[in-house]
């Protein structure tokens, strides 16, 4: 379960508990001080108060049983509120009780998914309109005010939620990018590589990893300054992105080190891609000139995919390419 879904469930539980606490207090109060016709509705109010209190306590457990259970409980509570609103005395109190549904509708809209949230919130508004229409002495004005406030409130809640979700999605996307090169960073790598691994397995091919390290990059920074080093990194990212296939994933691991994940048939294909990338960097029209060493490895066969293992295998080959004199390629043959 992602951190986002955990936070979303926590929000849902908090809102539902707030609604339930309010209803429990309201049911308790009316069951003690209000008049009803018929009188047995007082028992409905008392039972509903107890039910809401229990709902608050076991809400976490109920959510684990599924959203349908929680929704059915909410509908049962709305039916109880309707029963009380229709029978509470004096009858004007029934009209006021109808506005309880406004709070329920807004609460539901604040956490439910759009479609079920719209349905449940609309049900709450309809029950509120029914209570107000049947119990108010000024039916049309009261119902009009209720509907206007209700629809406006729901629109505002849903619009605010869309804004928050859009902002959250943008923030997540930006956090997965390297600010200098615009490439995916380590944070965004995990999910994207997992998807590539599934595609490779389903197509009967293998996922390959190439780690590229710019040779003697420290000298570039020391001799020409960090601005020149940044220009080299950006140029490298742009050139490799142009050479790589659209289906490949090119990321910046950090510093002068990059990684490219690609789906290939075998070692020979991976070696061809590695050499093409090495040549593209060597031919970069930029000063100071740079070269790159490349180490590569394929996803291990017959075992569950492990990104750390793949990176370690490719990194070992990168070390061998450096040992061979740099500006070289080394691919694991196993």
N, C-alpha and C positions, 0 to 999 in steps of 0.2 A: 504494500500500500504506500502510495506516494505521500510526501509531507503535505501536499496540497489537499488530497482527499481526507487525510486525518484532520486537518484544520477545518475542512468543510463539514465533516461529521460533528466536530466539536461545536461549530456554530449552530448547526441544526438542533443539537441536543440543548444548547443554551436557550435558543429561542423557544423551543417547545416547553422547556421547564418554566420559562417566564410566563408563557401563556397559561400553563397548568396551575402555577402558583396563583395567578390572578383569578382564574376561574374557581379554584378551591376556596379562596377567601370570599369571593362573591357568592358562591353557592352556600357557604356556611352562614354568611350574613343574612341572605334572604330566607334561608330555611328557619332562622330563629325569629326574625322581626317581621317578615312580610305576611300578607294574607293571600290565600289561594282559593280558587273555586274551580274544580273540586279540591278539597283539603288534602287529598292523598298526594297532590303534587309536591307538598312540603317534603314528603319522603323521597321523591325524585331528586329534589334539591340536596337533601342530606346525603343520599347515596352518591350523587354526582360529586359532592365535595370530597367524600372519602375516596372515590374513584380517582379524582384528580390528584389527591395527595399520594396515592399509591403509584399513579402514573409518573409523578415526579421522581419517586424513589427508584422505580424499575425501568426508567426510560432507556438507560444505556443498554440494558439487557434486551429490551424490546427492539431496539434498533438493530441489534445483531440478528434478530429473527427475520428482519426484512422490513422494507419501507411500507409494504402493503398493510402490515399489522398496525403500524403507527397511523397510517391514513384512516384505517377503519376506526381506530380509537378516536381520532379527531372528528370523524363524521358522527360517531355516537355522542360525543360531547356537544356537537352543534345541535343534534336532535334534542338533547336534554335542555340546552339553553332555549330552544324554540318552545318546548313544552312549558317552561317556566315563564317565558315572555308572554305567552298567550293566556296564562292563567293568573298571573300575579295581580294583586289589587293594591291601590286603585289602578284602573286600566291604563292610565298615563304612564305608569311605571313600566308597563310592557313595551311602550314605545321607546323609552329610555334604554331598556334592556336590549332592544334591537341593535343599539349601537355597540354592544359587546361584540357583535359579529364583525364590525369594522376592525377592531383590534385583532380578532382571529384571522381575518383575511390578510391584513398587513403582515402579521407574524408569519403566516404560511408563505406569502410572497417573498419574504426576506431570506428564505433558505431552500425552498423546494425548487426542483428543476422547472423550467419554464412551462412545459405542457401540463404536468400534474399540478403545479402550483397555480396556474391559471384556472384550471377546473375547480380545484378545492376553494380557491379564493372567490371565484364566481358563485359557487354554492353558498358560501358564507354571506356574500352580499345579497343573494336572492332570499335567503332566510331572514336576513335583516330587514329587507324591504317588506317581506310578508308580515313580520312582527310589527313594524311601524305602520303599515297600511291598515292592519286589522285592529290596532290598539290606539292609534292617534286620532284626535278630533279634527286635525287638519291634515288629511291623508296625502293629498297631492303635494303641498309644500314640504311636508316632512320627508316623504319618499324622495322628492327631487333633491333636497339637500343631502340626504343620506347617499343617494347614488352619485351625486356630483363629488362629494368628499371622498367616497369610496373609490370611484374610478380614478380620480386624480391621484389619490394616495398610492394605489396599485401601480399606476403608470410611473410615478416618481420612484417607487421602490425598484421596479424592474429596470428602469433606465439607469438608476444608480448602480444596480448590480452589473449590468452590461458594461458600464464604464469601469468598474473595479476589475471585472474579469479581463477586459481588454488591456487595462494597465498592467495587470498581473502577467498576462501572456507576453506583453511587450518586454516587461522587466526580465522574465525568464529567458526570452530569446536573446536579449542583449547580454545577459550574464553568461550565455554560452558562446559568446563571440570574443575573439581577441581584439582589443581596442585598436591596436596598431595596424594589423594586416586585414582585419575583417574576417579572418578564417574562424572556423569552429575551434574552440579551445578544449582543454582537457575536460572541463565540466560538461560540455555538450557532446563529448566523444563517446561516452559510455553507451547511451541510448542509441545513437546513430550506428555505432559499430555492431551492436546487438542485432539491429534490424538487417544490416548487411550480411551478418552471419546466417540469419534465417533464410535470406534470399539465396545465398550461396549453397546452402544445404539443400534447399528445395529444388534448385536447378542442377544438382549433381556436380557442382564445381566447388572450389575452395576459396576461402577468404585469405588474401595475402596482405601483409603489412610491410611497408618500406619506411625505414627511418632515415631521414636526410639530415646531415649535420654539415654546416658550412665550415670549411677548413680554415683553421687559424683565424677565426672571426675576431678573437680578442685583439689581434694586431690591427684589424680594421678600426675598431673603436679607439685603440690607444694612439694610432697614427693619424687618424682622420677625424676623430670625434664621434660622439654618439649619434649626432644627426646624420652623419654619413652612414653609420651602421644601420640606423633605422631605414634609410633610403634603400640600402641593400636588402634588408629583410622584406620591405614592401615589394620591391622589384622581384625578388625571389618568389614571394607568395603569388604575385600576379602571373609570372611566367609559368610556374608549375601548374597553376589553375587552368591556364590556357592549354597546356600540353596534356593534362590529365583528361580522362574520359568524364563525361557528365555524370555517370553513375558512381565515380570514385568519390571517396571522402578524403579531403586534404585538410589537415589540421596543424595548428602550431602547438607543439608540446611545451615550448618555453625557450627563452633565449634564442639561440640560432638553430634550434632543433625542430624539425617538422616531421610529420608522419603522413603517409598516404595509405589508405585502406582500399583495396581493389579486389574484385572477384575475377579469378583466373582459372584456367584449366589445370595448370601445374607450374612447376618451378621454372620451366623455360619461358613461359609467358611473363612471369613475375620478373625474371632477369631482363627481358627485353624492355619492359616498362621502366625498370630501375635505371637502365643505361640511357634510355631516352630522357629521363628526368635529369640525370647527371649531365648529359650533353647540353640540355637546355639551360642549365645554370651556368655551365662553363662558357656558353656563348652569349650570356647576358651582356647587353650593351650598356654598361654602367661602370663608373669608377668609384672606388677601386674595384678591380676585377676580383671575382671569387670563384672558388670551385667547391664541390660538395662530395662527401663520401656517403655511400648508401649501403645500408644493411637490410636484408629482407628475409622473411620467413613466412611459411604458410600455416594456416590453422591446422592443428594436430588432428590426424584422422583417428576415428574410433574412440574419442574421448569427448566429454562435454566441453563446449567452447569456454575458454578462459582468456579474457583480454589481457590480463597480466602476464600469462604464460607467453602469449603471442608477442607482446611488446618485449619481454625479456629475450626471446629467441631472436627477434630482429635486432635488438640492441647488441647482442653478442656478435652478430654478423657485422654490425657497424664498426665494432671494435676491430674486427679482422680487416675490414676495408681501410681503416686508419693505419693499422700496422703494415698494410701492403704498400703504403706510400701516399695515401690520400688521393682524392679525385678518382676513386675506385668504387667498384660494386662487389659485394659479397652476399651470396644468397644461400641459405641453408638448403642442403640437398636432400635431407631426410624426408 
